[in-house]
Amino acid sequence: GYLFRYVDRNSEKPKGVPIPIEDATFHTISDEEEGSNCIFLIRTIRKEYCLRANNRTKRDEWIQELKSAKQLFIKWCLDTG
């Protein structure tokens, strides 16, 4: 139910507070601006996270995976609740 951030791929300890997937929404930044073509936002009730992927394909994959994780978590909550 949470997205954890790390300093780098080798980090063992998460950085900051975990991001709750259930309450999050996921957004791309306009592709029209050359410098922003790989940026996406994760918005929660309390905070907004601005993240950058290596390219548009990876950005879109991240957003799709996050949306899928959110749906699975909500379904799991409904099934177990």
C-alpha positions as CSV (number, residue, x, y, z in Angstrom):
1,G,0.0,0.0,0.0
2,Y,3.0,2.3,0.0
3,L,5.6,3.6,-2.4
4,F,9.1,3.8,-0.8
5,R,11.8,6.1,-2.1
6,Y,15.5,5.4,-1.9
7,V,18.6,7.5,-2.4
8,D,19.9,5.1,-5.0
9,R,19.6,1.5,-6.2
10,N,22.0,0.2,-3.5
11,S,20.3,1.9,-0.6
12,E,18.8,-0.5,2.0
13,K,16.9,2.1,4.1
14,P,14.0,4.1,2.6
15,K,14.3,7.9,2.3
16,G,11.6,10.0,4.0
17,V,8.1,9.0,4.6
18,P,6.5,6.3,2.5
19,I,3.9,7.5,-0.1
20,P,0.4,6.0,0.5
21,I,-0.7,4.6,-2.9
22,E,-4.4,4.4,-2.0
23,D,-4.8,8.1,-1.7
24,A,-2.4,9.1,-4.5
25,T,-3.1,10.3,-8.0
26,F,-0.6,10.2,-10.9
27,H,-0.1,12.8,-13.6
28,T,2.3,13.5,-16.5
29,I,3.7,17.0,-17.1
30,S,2.9,18.4,-20.6
31,D,5.0,16.8,-23.3
32,E,5.1,20.1,-25.2
33,E,8.0,21.5,-23.2
34,E,11.3,19.8,-24.2
35,G,12.7,19.8,-20.6
36,S,9.7,18.3,-19.0
37,N,9.0,15.4,-21.3
38,C,9.9,12.7,-18.7
39,I,8.4,14.3,-15.5
40,F,5.5,12.9,-13.6
41,L,3.7,13.9,-10.4
42,I,2.4,11.8,-7.6
43,R,-0.1,13.8,-5.6
44,T,-1.4,12.9,-2.1
45,I,-3.6,14.7,0.3
46,R,-0.6,16.3,2.0
47,K,2.1,16.4,-0.6
48,E,3.1,16.5,-4.2
49,Y,6.1,14.6,-5.5
50,C,7.8,15.5,-8.8
51,L,9.7,12.6,-10.3
52,R,11.7,12.2,-13.5
53,A,12.1,9.1,-15.7
54,N,14.8,8.4,-18.2
55,N,12.4,8.8,-21.1
56,R,8.7,9.1,-22.0
57,T,8.3,5.3,-22.3
58,K,9.7,4.7,-18.8
59,R,7.6,7.6,-17.4
60,D,4.4,6.1,-18.9
61,E,5.4,2.6,-17.6
62,W,5.9,4.1,-14.1
63,I,2.5,5.7,-14.2
64,Q,0.8,2.6,-15.4
65,E,2.4,0.4,-12.8
66,L,1.5,2.9,-10.0
67,K,-2.1,3.0,-11.2
68,S,-2.2,-0.8,-11.3
69,A,-0.6,-1.1,-7.8
70,K,-3.3,1.4,-6.5
71,Q,-6.1,-0.7,-8.0
72,L,-4.7,-4.0,-6.6
73,F,-4.3,-2.4,-3.1
74,I,-7.9,-1.1,-3.1
75,K,-9.2,-4.5,-4.3
76,W,-7.2,-6.2,-1.6
77,C,-8.6,-3.9,1.1
78,L,-12.2,-4.5,-0.1
79,D,-11.6,-8.3,-0.2
80,T,-10.1,-8.4,3.3
81,G,-12.0,-5.6,5.0
